[in-house]
Amino acid sequence: MKKVIVIGCPGAGKSTFARKLRERTSLPLYYLDMIWHRADGTNISREAFVRQVSEIVGGEQWIIDGNYLNSLEMRLQECDTVFLLDYPTELCLDGAKERIGKKREDLPWVEKEFDREFRQWIVDFPEDQLPRIYEMLEKYRDSRDIFVFRKREDADAYLALLEQRK
């Protein structure tokens, strides 16, 4: 495990899982939200985003946290391991609500409210995003280690196993 992507619905805990994975593997961790978003709430250009992600995936070791379907194929081509957190929508909504008002290393600002548009993105994720993610993963199922966790306990159990192997 040298090149890892962590994907899943917003609020699922991708960043928390990725941080714990970094602690156990010492791989460098990159948050796509930190690349795409500026602290003032604007975004960098799509071209600049793709260029930065390309530079990261060209490296020898990394964990990349985030979905961003427009660059997922590029990351899938280069990774050796995928973690998909496919949790129930209510769990993701609760996770997103829980982080409101908290400073995080994976986002360049503190979310002040759980805005309606972001909430809807989470609600729509299982129909709008997840089928496309599974379709992309299918192409790589024989050549990548792909872990799909449907419960936080399963992800935690995997991390505990990694800790034991240290």
Phi, psi and omega in degrees: 000105181232331183229109193235140170240143179239118183229165179151176183299144171305140180089352181288336182105027180303313184293320177297314178299315182297320178297316179295323177295319177300317180300325184272338185247342185064017176285146176292142184247132178236132178257120180298327178299325180287335177279313186288318186265144170260160182300333181276005178092355176273175180240157171283172179289156178301320181297316179295322178298309181299321179298315180293319178295321177300318179297318180295310183292344175284349179283170184276335182213140177186158165240129177242122181257120174141155182275287179039077186305333181293344176240005183295317180302316179300318180290321178297323180296330186259341185280165172246344184219138178233135171242118176251119176266099183254077185261160178300147183304317182299321178297319180292319177299316178297318179297319179292319178296321184299330185270357179300132178084002182251136175286135183226151179282349184260003181217136186280011176209168176263124178290127183267337180210163177266089188290152187300320181295317179293320177301316181294323177303317179294315180299321183277346186308314182299332179264323185274322188251315188302316178300322179293322178296312179298324178297317178293318180297325181304323181295337186247007188297334180268350185238001179227152170278115182242120179247125176246118178254130180254354178219147178300326181299325179292318177295317179297321179296320178298314180297322178296320177297318177299318180299320180295328183280350182299000000 
